Amino acid sequence: MEEKKTNSLIFIGIENRNEHFRKIGYSAIYFAATFIFLSYTSHAWSTSNAWDIGLRPLFSYDGMESLAGTGGWSVYRIAWVYLAPPIWGLVVSIFSLVAFTAIEGRNVHLRTILFWLAVNGFLLYLSYVIMGIISGQDYGSKLFTGFVAYYSWLLWSKGKIYGILIVQLIISLAYPMLFSKGILQLNYSRLLASKSNGKPIVFLNVFVLPATLGLILVAVATFPMDFRYQVIRMGILMPVALISLLGLALHKAKHIQIVKGGLKPVPLVGLIVLVVLLILSRFWLQLHVEPLW
Protein backbone atom coordinates (compact mmCIF):
# COMPACT_ATOMS: atom_id res chain seq x y z
CA MET A 1 0.00 0.00 0.00
CA GLU A 2 2.81 2.36 0.98
CA GLU A 3 4.75 1.48 -2.19
CA LYS A 4 1.69 2.23 -4.34
CA LYS A 5 1.27 5.59 -2.61
CA THR A 6 4.94 6.44 -3.24
CA ASN A 7 4.64 5.52 -6.92
CA SER A 8 1.55 7.72 -7.23
CA LEU A 9 3.45 10.62 -5.69
CA ILE A 10 6.48 10.20 -7.95
CA PHE A 11 4.36 10.13 -11.09
CA ILE A 12 1.69 12.59 -9.99
CA GLY A 13 -0.13 14.36 -12.81
CA ILE A 14 0.76 11.67 -15.36
CA GLU A 15 -2.23 10.15 -17.12
CA ASN A 16 -0.40 7.63 -19.31
CA ARG A 17 2.40 5.93 -17.36
CA ASN A 18 3.61 3.80 -20.28
CA GLU A 19 4.01 6.84 -22.50
CA HIS A 20 5.77 8.69 -19.68
CA PHE A 21 8.25 5.84 -19.24
CA ARG A 22 9.00 5.93 -22.98
CA LYS A 23 9.69 9.66 -22.69
CA ILE A 24 12.09 9.01 -19.82
CA GLY A 25 13.72 6.34 -21.99
CA TYR A 26 14.24 8.78 -24.85
CA SER A 27 15.73 11.35 -22.48
CA ALA A 28 18.04 8.62 -21.12
CA ILE A 29 19.16 7.83 -24.68
CA TYR A 30 19.90 11.51 -25.26
CA PHE A 31 21.92 11.61 -22.04
CA ALA A 32 23.94 8.52 -22.95
CA ALA A 33 24.51 9.59 -26.56
CA THR A 34 25.75 13.07 -25.60
CA PHE A 35 27.93 11.62 -22.81
CA ILE A 36 29.60 9.21 -25.23
CA PHE A 37 29.80 11.78 -28.05
CA LEU A 38 31.61 14.32 -25.88
CA SER A 39 34.03 11.76 -24.45
CA TYR A 40 34.90 10.42 -27.89
CA THR A 41 35.27 13.80 -29.59
CA SER A 42 37.38 15.14 -26.71
CA HIS A 43 39.94 12.41 -27.45
CA ALA A 44 39.59 13.20 -31.15
CA TRP A 45 40.49 16.84 -30.48
CA SER A 46 43.59 15.91 -28.48
CA THR A 47 44.71 13.52 -31.20
CA SER A 48 44.08 16.00 -34.00
CA ASN A 49 46.05 18.67 -32.16
CA ALA A 50 48.89 16.20 -31.58
CA TRP A 51 49.02 15.58 -35.33
CA ASP A 52 49.18 19.35 -35.85
CA ILE A 53 52.50 19.45 -33.99
CA GLY A 54 53.99 16.52 -35.89
CA LEU A 55 53.07 13.54 -33.69
CA ARG A 56 51.10 10.59 -35.03
CA PRO A 57 49.05 8.95 -32.25
CA LEU A 58 45.83 7.07 -32.90
CA PHE A 59 42.81 7.23 -30.63
CA SER A 60 39.72 5.29 -29.58
CA TYR A 61 37.07 5.76 -26.91
CA ASP A 62 39.79 4.61 -24.50
CA GLY A 63 41.68 7.80 -25.26
CA MET A 64 44.67 8.98 -27.26
CA GLU A 65 47.68 6.70 -27.49
CA SER A 66 50.43 7.57 -25.04
CA LEU A 67 52.92 10.22 -26.11
CA ALA A 68 55.48 9.15 -23.52
CA GLY A 69 59.01 9.28 -24.86
CA THR A 70 58.27 11.93 -27.48
CA GLY A 71 60.29 15.13 -27.50
CA GLY A 72 60.03 18.77 -28.48
CA TRP A 73 57.41 19.65 -25.90
CA SER A 74 56.72 23.21 -24.78
CA VAL A 75 54.10 24.95 -22.67
CA TYR A 76 52.20 25.89 -25.84
CA ARG A 77 52.22 22.31 -27.15
CA ILE A 78 51.10 20.90 -23.80
CA ALA A 79 48.18 23.35 -23.77
CA TRP A 80 47.27 22.63 -27.40
CA VAL A 81 47.10 18.86 -26.85
CA TYR A 82 46.11 18.29 -23.23
CA LEU A 83 43.73 21.20 -22.62
CA ALA A 84 41.63 20.32 -25.67
CA PRO A 85 39.20 17.95 -23.85
CA PRO A 86 38.18 20.19 -20.92
CA ILE A 87 37.96 23.31 -23.10
CA TRP A 88 35.88 21.37 -25.63
CA GLY A 89 33.51 20.29 -22.86
CA LEU A 90 33.09 23.80 -21.48
CA VAL A 91 32.58 25.38 -24.92
CA VAL A 92 29.93 22.81 -25.86
CA SER A 93 28.18 23.29 -22.51
CA ILE A 94 27.99 27.08 -22.86
CA PHE A 95 26.92 26.91 -26.51
CA SER A 96 24.23 24.33 -25.69
CA LEU A 97 22.80 26.45 -22.87
CA VAL A 98 22.61 29.47 -25.18
CA ALA A 99 20.99 27.39 -27.94
CA PHE A 100 18.55 25.86 -25.45
CA THR A 101 17.38 29.35 -24.51
CA ALA A 102 17.17 30.55 -28.11
CA ILE A 103 15.18 27.62 -29.50
CA GLU A 104 11.38 27.75 -29.43
CA GLY A 105 9.95 25.89 -26.47
CA ARG A 106 7.90 23.37 -28.41
CA ASN A 107 11.02 21.75 -29.86
CA VAL A 108 11.23 19.64 -26.72
CA HIS A 109 13.28 16.77 -28.16
CA LEU A 110 15.95 19.13 -29.51
CA ARG A 111 15.95 21.11 -26.27
CA THR A 112 16.36 17.88 -24.29
CA ILE A 113 19.41 16.96 -26.39
CA LEU A 114 20.87 20.44 -25.87
CA PHE A 115 20.19 20.23 -22.13
CA TRP A 116 22.11 16.97 -21.79
CA LEU A 117 24.90 18.32 -24.00
CA ALA A 118 25.20 21.23 -21.56
CA VAL A 119 25.26 18.91 -18.55
CA ASN A 120 27.71 16.40 -20.01
CA GLY A 121 29.95 19.12 -21.44
CA PHE A 122 30.28 20.57 -17.96
CA LEU A 123 30.93 17.11 -16.48
CA LEU A 124 33.74 16.66 -19.02
CA TYR A 125 35.29 19.99 -18.06
CA LEU A 126 34.96 19.50 -14.32
CA SER A 127 36.33 15.95 -14.44
CA TYR A 128 39.70 17.34 -15.58
CA VAL A 129 39.76 19.72 -12.63
CA ILE A 130 39.01 16.83 -10.24
CA MET A 131 41.57 14.56 -11.92
CA GLY A 132 44.20 17.25 -11.48
CA ILE A 133 43.50 17.43 -7.76
CA ILE A 134 43.54 13.68 -7.13
CA SER A 135 46.50 12.96 -9.43
CA GLY A 136 48.87 14.02 -6.67
CA GLN A 137 50.77 15.87 -9.41
CA ASP A 138 52.46 12.55 -10.15
CA TYR A 139 53.88 12.57 -13.68
CA GLY A 140 53.38 8.81 -13.85
CA SER A 141 49.70 8.94 -12.92
CA LYS A 142 47.05 8.18 -15.55
CA LEU A 143 45.21 11.22 -14.17
CA PHE A 144 48.13 13.57 -14.84
CA THR A 145 46.56 15.31 -17.81
CA GLY A 146 44.58 18.41 -18.66
CA PHE A 147 44.98 21.37 -16.33
CA VAL A 148 47.46 19.77 -13.93
CA ALA A 149 49.79 18.83 -16.82
CA TYR A 150 49.64 22.37 -18.20
CA TYR A 151 50.21 24.06 -14.82
CA SER A 152 53.12 21.73 -14.07
CA TRP A 153 54.80 22.66 -17.35
CA LEU A 154 54.58 26.28 -16.26
CA LEU A 155 56.89 25.20 -13.40
CA TRP A 156 54.47 26.41 -10.75
CA SER A 157 54.86 25.08 -7.22
CA LYS A 158 52.66 22.21 -6.05
CA GLY A 159 50.92 24.49 -3.57
CA LYS A 160 50.09 27.03 -6.26
CA ILE A 161 48.79 24.34 -8.61
CA TYR A 162 46.56 22.81 -5.93
CA GLY A 163 45.33 26.28 -4.99
CA ILE A 164 44.36 27.16 -8.57
CA LEU A 165 42.64 23.81 -9.12
CA ILE A 166 40.64 24.18 -5.91
CA VAL A 167 39.62 27.74 -6.87
CA GLN A 168 38.54 26.40 -10.28
CA LEU A 169 36.50 23.73 -8.52
CA ILE A 170 34.80 26.17 -6.14
CA ILE A 171 33.93 28.63 -8.91
CA SER A 172 32.69 25.80 -11.13
CA LEU A 173 30.25 24.56 -8.48
CA ALA A 174 28.02 27.57 -9.14
CA TYR A 175 27.62 26.59 -12.80
CA PRO A 176 25.04 23.79 -12.28
CA MET A 177 22.60 26.46 -11.08
CA LEU A 178 22.22 27.26 -14.78
CA PHE A 179 20.67 23.83 -15.33
CA SER A 180 17.85 24.44 -12.85
CA LYS A 181 15.69 26.57 -15.12
CA GLY A 182 16.13 24.08 -17.95
CA ILE A 183 14.89 21.27 -15.72
CA LEU A 184 11.69 23.19 -15.04
CA GLN A 185 11.28 24.09 -18.72
CA LEU A 186 11.50 20.42 -19.69
CA ASN A 187 8.88 19.59 -17.07
CA TYR A 188 5.47 18.28 -18.15
CA SER A 189 3.21 20.22 -15.73
CA ARG A 190 3.21 23.87 -14.62
CA LEU A 191 0.79 22.98 -11.81
CA LEU A 192 3.17 20.38 -10.42
CA ALA A 193 6.14 22.75 -10.60
CA SER A 194 4.18 25.39 -8.66
CA LYS A 195 3.44 23.10 -5.69
CA SER A 196 5.67 23.11 -2.60
CA ASN A 197 6.55 19.44 -3.02
CA GLY A 198 6.32 19.49 -6.80
CA LYS A 199 9.81 20.62 -7.80
CA PRO A 200 11.58 17.56 -6.32
CA ILE A 201 9.15 15.35 -8.27
CA VAL A 202 9.90 17.33 -11.43
CA PHE A 203 13.62 16.95 -10.72
CA LEU A 204 13.25 13.20 -10.27
CA ASN A 205 11.38 12.71 -13.55
CA VAL A 206 13.32 15.18 -15.70
CA PHE A 207 16.85 14.72 -14.35
CA VAL A 208 17.41 11.81 -11.97
CA LEU A 209 15.61 8.96 -13.75
CA PRO A 210 16.89 9.77 -17.28
CA ALA A 211 20.45 10.35 -16.02
CA THR A 212 20.46 7.11 -14.02
CA LEU A 213 19.19 5.06 -16.95
CA GLY A 214 21.57 6.95 -19.23
CA LEU A 215 24.58 6.03 -17.10
CA ILE A 216 23.55 2.37 -17.28
CA LEU A 217 23.40 2.64 -21.07
CA VAL A 218 26.83 4.31 -21.14
CA ALA A 219 28.26 1.45 -19.08
CA VAL A 220 26.70 -1.20 -21.33
CA ALA A 221 27.93 0.52 -24.49
CA THR A 222 31.47 1.34 -23.37
CA PHE A 223 32.64 -0.80 -20.41
CA PRO A 224 35.53 -1.24 -19.75
CA MET A 225 36.73 1.47 -22.15
CA ASP A 226 37.89 4.75 -20.58
CA PHE A 227 36.78 3.25 -17.27
CA ARG A 228 38.76 5.41 -14.86
CA TYR A 229 37.73 8.72 -16.42
CA GLN A 230 34.11 7.68 -16.77
CA VAL A 231 33.82 6.67 -13.11
CA ILE A 232 35.10 10.12 -12.11
CA ARG A 233 32.65 11.80 -14.46
CA MET A 234 29.76 9.70 -13.18
CA GLY A 235 30.70 10.50 -9.59
CA ILE A 236 30.76 14.23 -10.33
CA LEU A 237 27.17 13.99 -11.56
CA MET A 238 25.92 13.57 -7.97
CA PRO A 239 27.02 16.98 -6.60
CA VAL A 240 26.06 18.60 -9.91
CA ALA A 241 22.57 17.12 -9.55
CA LEU A 242 22.30 18.29 -5.93
CA ILE A 243 23.28 21.87 -6.81
CA SER A 244 20.82 21.86 -9.72
CA LEU A 245 18.09 20.69 -7.32
CA LEU A 246 18.88 23.50 -4.88
CA GLY A 247 18.78 25.96 -7.77
CA LEU A 248 15.14 25.08 -8.49
CA ALA A 249 14.15 27.26 -5.52
CA LEU A 250 15.37 30.33 -7.44
CA HIS A 251 12.71 29.94 -10.13
CA LYS A 252 8.93 30.31 -9.99
CA ALA A 253 6.76 28.18 -12.23
CA LYS A 254 4.70 31.14 -13.43
CA HIS A 255 7.82 32.65 -14.99
CA ILE A 256 8.80 29.43 -16.76
CA GLN A 257 7.73 28.46 -20.28
CA ILE A 258 6.53 24.86 -20.05
CA VAL A 259 5.18 22.64 -22.83
CA LYS A 260 2.34 20.61 -21.37
CA GLY A 261 3.17 16.92 -21.43
CA GLY A 262 6.91 17.46 -21.96
CA LEU A 263 8.40 15.39 -24.77
CA LYS A 264 6.03 14.65 -27.63
CA PRO A 265 4.63 11.08 -27.75
CA VAL A 266 7.30 8.70 -28.96
CA PRO A 267 7.09 5.15 -30.39
CA LEU A 268 8.48 2.23 -28.41
CA VAL A 269 10.03 0.76 -31.57
CA GLY A 270 12.11 3.90 -32.08
CA LEU A 271 13.34 3.69 -28.50
CA ILE A 272 14.39 0.05 -28.92
CA VAL A 273 16.21 0.82 -32.19
CA LEU A 274 18.13 3.70 -30.58
CA VAL A 275 19.17 1.54 -27.63
CA VAL A 276 20.45 -1.20 -29.96
CA LEU A 277 22.37 1.31 -32.10
CA LEU A 278 23.92 2.87 -29.01
CA ILE A 279 25.12 -0.51 -27.75
CA LEU A 280 26.41 -1.50 -31.19
CA SER A 281 28.44 1.72 -31.32
CA ARG A 282 31.00 0.05 -29.03
CA PHE A 283 32.37 -1.82 -32.07
CA TRP A 284 33.35 1.52 -33.62
CA LEU A 285 34.37 3.18 -30.36
CA GLN A 286 37.00 0.53 -29.58
CA LEU A 287 38.77 0.93 -32.94
CA HIS A 288 42.08 2.81 -32.94
CA VAL A 289 41.76 5.39 -35.69
CA GLU A 290 43.44 8.50 -37.04
CA PRO A 291 42.03 11.96 -36.24
CA LEU A 292 38.56 12.65 -37.60
CA TRP A 293 39.60 16.08 -38.90
C-alpha positions as CSV (number, residue, x, y, z in Angstrom):
1,M,0.0,0.0,0.0
2,E,2.8,2.4,1.0
3,E,4.7,1.5,-2.2
4,K,1.7,2.2,-4.3
5,K,1.3,5.6,-2.6
6,T,4.9,6.4,-3.2
7,N,4.6,5.5,-6.9
8,S,1.6,7.7,-7.2
9,L,3.5,10.6,-5.7
10,I,6.5,10.2,-8.0
11,F,4.4,10.1,-11.1
12,I,1.7,12.6,-10.0
13,G,-0.1,14.4,-12.8
14,I,0.8,11.7,-15.4
15,E,-2.2,10.2,-17.1
16,N,-0.4,7.6,-19.3
17,R,2.4,5.9,-17.4
18,N,3.6,3.8,-20.3
19,E,4.0,6.8,-22.5
20,H,5.8,8.7,-19.7
21,F,8.3,5.8,-19.2
22,R,9.0,5.9,-23.0
23,K,9.7,9.7,-22.7
24,I,12.1,9.0,-19.8
25,G,13.7,6.3,-22.0
26,Y,14.2,8.8,-24.8
27,S,15.7,11.3,-22.5
28,A,18.0,8.6,-21.1
29,I,19.2,7.8,-24.7
30,Y,19.9,11.5,-25.3
31,F,21.9,11.6,-22.0
32,A,23.9,8.5,-23.0
33,A,24.5,9.6,-26.6
34,T,25.7,13.1,-25.6
35,F,27.9,11.6,-22.8
36,I,29.6,9.2,-25.2
37,F,29.8,11.8,-28.0
38,L,31.6,14.3,-25.9
39,S,34.0,11.8,-24.4
40,Y,34.9,10.4,-27.9
41,T,35.3,13.8,-29.6
42,S,37.4,15.1,-26.7
43,H,39.9,12.4,-27.4
44,A,39.6,13.2,-31.1
45,W,40.5,16.8,-30.5
46,S,43.6,15.9,-28.5
47,T,44.7,13.5,-31.2
48,S,44.1,16.0,-34.0
49,N,46.0,18.7,-32.2
50,A,48.9,16.2,-31.6
51,W,49.0,15.6,-35.3
52,D,49.2,19.4,-35.9
53,I,52.5,19.4,-34.0
54,G,54.0,16.5,-35.9
55,L,53.1,13.5,-33.7
56,R,51.1,10.6,-35.0
57,P,49.1,8.9,-32.2
58,L,45.8,7.1,-32.9
59,F,42.8,7.2,-30.6
60,S,39.7,5.3,-29.6
61,Y,37.1,5.8,-26.9
62,D,39.8,4.6,-24.5
63,G,41.7,7.8,-25.3
64,M,44.7,9.0,-27.3
65,E,47.7,6.7,-27.5
66,S,50.4,7.6,-25.0
67,L,52.9,10.2,-26.1
68,A,55.5,9.1,-23.5
69,G,59.0,9.3,-24.9
70,T,58.3,11.9,-27.5
71,G,60.3,15.1,-27.5
72,G,60.0,18.8,-28.5
73,W,57.4,19.6,-25.9
74,S,56.7,23.2,-24.8
75,V,54.1,25.0,-22.7
76,Y,52.2,25.9,-25.8
77,R,52.2,22.3,-27.2
78,I,51.1,20.9,-23.8
79,A,48.2,23.4,-23.8
80,W,47.3,22.6,-27.4
81,V,47.1,18.9,-26.9
82,Y,46.1,18.3,-23.2
83,L,43.7,21.2,-22.6
84,A,41.6,20.3,-25.7
85,P,39.2,18.0,-23.9
86,P,38.2,20.2,-20.9
87,I,38.0,23.3,-23.1
88,W,35.9,21.4,-25.6
89,G,33.5,20.3,-22.9
90,L,33.1,23.8,-21.5
91,V,32.6,25.4,-24.9
92,V,29.9,22.8,-25.9
93,S,28.2,23.3,-22.5
94,I,28.0,27.1,-22.9
95,F,26.9,26.9,-26.5
96,S,24.2,24.3,-25.7
97,L,22.8,26.4,-22.9
98,V,22.6,29.5,-25.2
99,A,21.0,27.4,-27.9
100,F,18.5,25.9,-25.4
101,T,17.4,29.4,-24.5
102,A,17.2,30.5,-28.1
103,I,15.2,27.6,-29.5
104,E,11.4,27.7,-29.4
105,G,9.9,25.9,-26.5
106,R,7.9,23.4,-28.4
107,N,11.0,21.8,-29.9
108,V,11.2,19.6,-26.7
109,H,13.3,16.8,-28.2
110,L,16.0,19.1,-29.5
111,R,16.0,21.1,-26.3
112,T,16.4,17.9,-24.3
113,I,19.4,17.0,-26.4
114,L,20.9,20.4,-25.9
115,F,20.2,20.2,-22.1
116,W,22.1,17.0,-21.8
117,L,24.9,18.3,-24.0
118,A,25.2,21.2,-21.6
119,V,25.3,18.9,-18.5
120,N,27.7,16.4,-20.0
121,G,30.0,19.1,-21.4
122,F,30.3,20.6,-18.0
123,L,30.9,17.1,-16.5
124,L,33.7,16.7,-19.0
125,Y,35.3,20.0,-18.1
126,L,35.0,19.5,-14.3
127,S,36.3,16.0,-14.4
128,Y,39.7,17.3,-15.6
129,V,39.8,19.7,-12.6
130,I,39.0,16.8,-10.2
131,M,41.6,14.6,-11.9
132,G,44.2,17.2,-11.5
133,I,43.5,17.4,-7.8
134,I,43.5,13.7,-7.1
135,S,46.5,13.0,-9.4
136,G,48.9,14.0,-6.7
137,Q,50.8,15.9,-9.4
138,D,52.5,12.6,-10.2
139,Y,53.9,12.6,-13.7
140,G,53.4,8.8,-13.9
141,S,49.7,8.9,-12.9
142,K,47.0,8.2,-15.6
143,L,45.2,11.2,-14.2
144,F,48.1,13.6,-14.8
145,T,46.6,15.3,-17.8
146,G,44.6,18.4,-18.7
147,F,45.0,21.4,-16.3
148,V,47.5,19.8,-13.9
149,A,49.8,18.8,-16.8
150,Y,49.6,22.4,-18.2
151,Y,50.2,24.1,-14.8
152,S,53.1,21.7,-14.1
153,W,54.8,22.7,-17.4
154,L,54.6,26.3,-16.3
155,L,56.9,25.2,-13.4
156,W,54.5,26.4,-10.7
157,S,54.9,25.1,-7.2
158,K,52.7,22.2,-6.1
159,G,50.9,24.5,-3.6
160,K,50.1,27.0,-6.3
161,I,48.8,24.3,-8.6
162,Y,46.6,22.8,-5.9
163,G,45.3,26.3,-5.0
164,I,44.4,27.2,-8.6
165,L,42.6,23.8,-9.1
166,I,40.6,24.2,-5.9
167,V,39.6,27.7,-6.9
168,Q,38.5,26.4,-10.3
169,L,36.5,23.7,-8.5
170,I,34.8,26.2,-6.1
171,I,33.9,28.6,-8.9
172,S,32.7,25.8,-11.1
173,L,30.2,24.6,-8.5
174,A,28.0,27.6,-9.1
175,Y,27.6,26.6,-12.8
176,P,25.0,23.8,-12.3
177,M,22.6,26.5,-11.1
178,L,22.2,27.3,-14.8
179,F,20.7,23.8,-15.3
180,S,17.9,24.4,-12.8
181,K,15.7,26.6,-15.1
182,G,16.1,24.1,-18.0
183,I,14.9,21.3,-15.7
184,L,11.7,23.2,-15.0
185,Q,11.3,24.1,-18.7
186,L,11.5,20.4,-19.7
187,N,8.9,19.6,-17.1
188,Y,5.5,18.3,-18.1
189,S,3.2,20.2,-15.7
190,R,3.2,23.9,-14.6
191,L,0.8,23.0,-11.8
192,L,3.2,20.4,-10.4
193,A,6.1,22.8,-10.6
194,S,4.2,25.4,-8.7
195,K,3.4,23.1,-5.7
196,S,5.7,23.1,-2.6
197,N,6.5,19.4,-3.0
198,G,6.3,19.5,-6.8
199,K,9.8,20.6,-7.8
200,P,11.6,17.6,-6.3
201,I,9.1,15.4,-8.3
202,V,9.9,17.3,-11.4
203,F,13.6,17.0,-10.7
204,L,13.2,13.2,-10.3
205,N,11.4,12.7,-13.6
206,V,13.3,15.2,-15.7
207,F,16.9,14.7,-14.4
208,V,17.4,11.8,-12.0
209,L,15.6,9.0,-13.8
210,P,16.9,9.8,-17.3
211,A,20.5,10.4,-16.0
212,T,20.5,7.1,-14.0
213,L,19.2,5.1,-16.9
214,G,21.6,7.0,-19.2
215,L,24.6,6.0,-17.1
216,I,23.5,2.4,-17.3
217,L,23.4,2.6,-21.1
218,V,26.8,4.3,-21.1
219,A,28.3,1.5,-19.1
220,V,26.7,-1.2,-21.3
221,A,27.9,0.5,-24.5
222,T,31.5,1.3,-23.4
223,F,32.6,-0.8,-20.4
224,P,35.5,-1.2,-19.8
225,M,36.7,1.5,-22.2
226,D,37.9,4.8,-20.6
227,F,36.8,3.2,-17.3
228,R,38.8,5.4,-14.9
229,Y,37.7,8.7,-16.4
230,Q,34.1,7.7,-16.8
231,V,33.8,6.7,-13.1
232,I,35.1,10.1,-12.1
233,R,32.6,11.8,-14.5
234,M,29.8,9.7,-13.2
235,G,30.7,10.5,-9.6
236,I,30.8,14.2,-10.3
237,L,27.2,14.0,-11.6
238,M,25.9,13.6,-8.0
239,P,27.0,17.0,-6.6
240,V,26.1,18.6,-9.9
241,A,22.6,17.1,-9.5
242,L,22.3,18.3,-5.9
243,I,23.3,21.9,-6.8
244,S,20.8,21.9,-9.7
245,L,18.1,20.7,-7.3
246,L,18.9,23.5,-4.9
247,G,18.8,26.0,-7.8
248,L,15.1,25.1,-8.5
249,A,14.2,27.3,-5.5
250,L,15.4,30.3,-7.4
251,H,12.7,29.9,-10.1
252,K,8.9,30.3,-10.0
253,A,6.8,28.2,-12.2
254,K,4.7,31.1,-13.4
255,H,7.8,32.7,-15.0
256,I,8.8,29.4,-16.8
257,Q,7.7,28.5,-20.3
258,I,6.5,24.9,-20.0
259,V,5.2,22.6,-22.8
260,K,2.3,20.6,-21.4
261,G,3.2,16.9,-21.4
262,G,6.9,17.5,-22.0
263,L,8.4,15.4,-24.8
264,K,6.0,14.6,-27.6
265,P,4.6,11.1,-27.7
266,V,7.3,8.7,-29.0
267,P,7.1,5.2,-30.4
268,L,8.5,2.2,-28.4
269,V,10.0,0.8,-31.6
270,G,12.1,3.9,-32.1
271,L,13.3,3.7,-28.5
272,I,14.4,0.1,-28.9
273,V,16.2,0.8,-32.2
274,L,18.1,3.7,-30.6
275,V,19.2,1.5,-27.6
276,V,20.4,-1.2,-30.0
277,L,22.4,1.3,-32.1
278,L,23.9,2.9,-29.0
279,I,25.1,-0.5,-27.7
280,L,26.4,-1.5,-31.2
281,S,28.4,1.7,-31.3
282,R,31.0,0.1,-29.0
283,F,32.4,-1.8,-32.1
284,W,33.4,1.5,-33.6
285,L,34.4,3.2,-30.4
286,Q,37.0,0.5,-29.6
287,L,38.8,0.9,-32.9
288,H,42.1,2.8,-32.9
289,V,41.8,5.4,-35.7
290,E,43.4,8.5,-37.0
291,P,42.0,12.0,-36.2
292,L,38.6,12.7,-37.6
293,W,39.6,16.1,-38.9
